[in-house]
């Protein structure tokens, strides 16, 4: 068999190594998929959001929930991709499933939109609707605003939080400080709350690869908003409201889409959502005997039913009797 001389073999090895190094130097590095994100569909790189202008306020808070050393057992099965149940009075997490997983939040986004609006605008501030804020699809949930109408911030919050009006969520940003500045303030607010698994690109929550959050982050956002803004609490607990006609706008009959208010007697509301990518989602809150529980379910089947069972279990941990009838056991199969 032919064999190269030793000096020739050495030169050949050096040549091959040089070609390999040059190839690696000119080859683009493959992206690293972050934990919790599917390798088949990596999250696109997000351009850093500019800092909002000085007239947009964000609230800083040291608000966090702790995972106990030993999680309570016996929680009902939850058909959800991610979720969390928190005791707001102690800050303890009672149940969690993938609480840090970044997912599409759908209209749960509007809780953060409400927080930024309430932090920056007076409820009686007037807003004139422009065509730039409209143009939503007929498939969107809408308040049914028209260009030229003038409403207060409180009325827009009613339309955004009860029928989940995407047009109201748009107008509360576009027709006040502009969408870019408002969304920048949303992301600045997330950072000020110490959250790291969320990014928002719009106010309504429609599917967008640059709009995502986690069950844990949404629980913190919801808890802060509920604690600091009684007007928000009042709106999300309302099943229906009629806004009377004025010289600036027609009457609006607004109905709350939150099925939890009907499903669980102790519920005090919060916000449901749904999109094709997010599936059905729900932030819910319930109060019994001085105890306050907050739940978030993402990509869930019938989340109002699930959260009702989760709340009932959580209140039993507090020594309270169940409000719901027991779940029937499956009938034994006939032989």
Secondary structure as the mmCIF struct_conf table of DSSP 4:
data_model
#
loop_
_struct_conf.conf_type_id
_struct_conf.id
_struct_conf.beg_label_comp_id
_struct_conf.beg_label_asym_id
_struct_conf.beg_label_seq_id
_struct_conf.end_label_comp_id
_struct_conf.end_label_asym_id
_struct_conf.end_label_seq_id
HELX_RH_AL_P HELX_RH_AL_P1 UNK A 6 UNK A 26
BEND BEND1 UNK A 27 UNK A 27
HELX_LH_PP_P HELX_LH_PP_P1 UNK A 28 UNK A 34
TURN_TY1_P TURN_TY1_P1 UNK A 35 UNK A 36
BEND BEND2 UNK A 37 UNK A 37
HELX_RH_3T_P HELX_RH_3T_P1 UNK A 39 UNK A 41
HELX_LH_PP_P HELX_LH_PP_P2 UNK A 42 UNK A 53
TURN_TY1_P TURN_TY1_P2 UNK A 54 UNK A 55
BEND BEND3 UNK A 56 UNK A 56
STRN STRN1 UNK A 66 UNK A 67
BEND BEND4 UNK A 69 UNK A 70
HELX_LH_PP_P HELX_LH_PP_P3 UNK A 71 UNK A 72
BEND BEND5 UNK A 73 UNK A 73
HELX_LH_PP_P HELX_LH_PP_P4 UNK A 75 UNK A 77
STRN STRN2 UNK A 80 UNK A 87
TURN_TY1_P TURN_TY1_P3 UNK A 88 UNK A 91
STRN STRN3 UNK A 92 UNK A 97
BEND BEND6 UNK A 98 UNK A 98
TURN_TY1_P TURN_TY1_P4 UNK A 99 UNK A 100
STRN STRN4 UNK A 103 UNK A 103
HELX_RH_3T_P HELX_RH_3T_P2 UNK A 106 UNK A 108
HELX_RH_AL_P HELX_RH_AL_P2 UNK A 109 UNK A 120
BEND BEND7 UNK A 121 UNK A 121
TURN_TY1_P TURN_TY1_P5 UNK A 123 UNK A 124
STRN STRN5 UNK A 126 UNK A 128
HELX_RH_3T_P HELX_RH_3T_P3 UNK A 131 UNK A 133
TURN_TY1_P TURN_TY1_P6 UNK A 138 UNK A 139
BEND BEND8 UNK A 140 UNK A 140
TURN_TY1_P TURN_TY1_P7 UNK A 147 UNK A 148
STRN STRN6 UNK A 150 UNK A 152
HELX_RH_AL_P HELX_RH_AL_P3 UNK A 153 UNK A 161
BEND BEND9 UNK A 162 UNK A 163
HELX_RH_AL_P HELX_RH_AL_P4 UNK A 166 UNK A 174
TURN_TY1_P TURN_TY1_P8 UNK A 175 UNK A 177
HELX_RH_AL_P HELX_RH_AL_P5 UNK A 179 UNK A 192
TURN_TY1_P TURN_TY1_P9 UNK A 193 UNK A 194
BEND BEND10 UNK A 197 UNK A 197
STRN STRN7 UNK A 199 UNK A 199
BEND BEND11 UNK A 201 UNK A 201
BEND BEND12 UNK A 203 UNK A 204
TURN_TY1_P TURN_TY1_P10 UNK A 209 UNK A 210
STRN STRN8 UNK A 212 UNK A 213
HELX_RH_AL_P HELX_RH_AL_P6 UNK A 215 UNK A 228
HELX_RH_AL_P HELX_RH_AL_P7 UNK A 230 UNK A 236
TURN_TY1_P TURN_TY1_P11 UNK A 237 UNK A 237
BEND BEND13 UNK A 239 UNK A 239
STRN STRN9 UNK A 240 UNK A 243
HELX_LH_PP_P HELX_LH_PP_P5 UNK A 244 UNK A 245
BEND BEND14 UNK A 247 UNK A 249
STRN STRN10 UNK A 252 UNK A 255
TURN_TY1_P TURN_TY1_P12 UNK A 259 UNK A 259
HELX_RH_AL_P HELX_RH_AL_P8 UNK A 260 UNK A 263
TURN_TY1_P TURN_TY1_P13 UNK A 265 UNK A 266
STRN STRN11 UNK A 267 UNK A 275
TURN_TY1_P TURN_TY1_P14 UNK A 276 UNK A 278
STRN STRN12 UNK A 279 UNK A 288
TURN_TY1_P TURN_TY1_P15 UNK A 289 UNK A 290
STRN STRN13 UNK A 291 UNK A 300
BEND BEND15 UNK A 301 UNK A 302
HELX_RH_AL_P HELX_RH_AL_P9 UNK A 303 UNK A 317
TURN_TY1_P TURN_TY1_P16 UNK A 318 UNK A 319
HELX_LH_PP_P HELX_LH_PP_P6 UNK A 320 UNK A 322
BEND BEND16 UNK A 323 UNK A 324
HELX_LH_PP_P HELX_LH_PP_P7 UNK A 325 UNK A 334
#
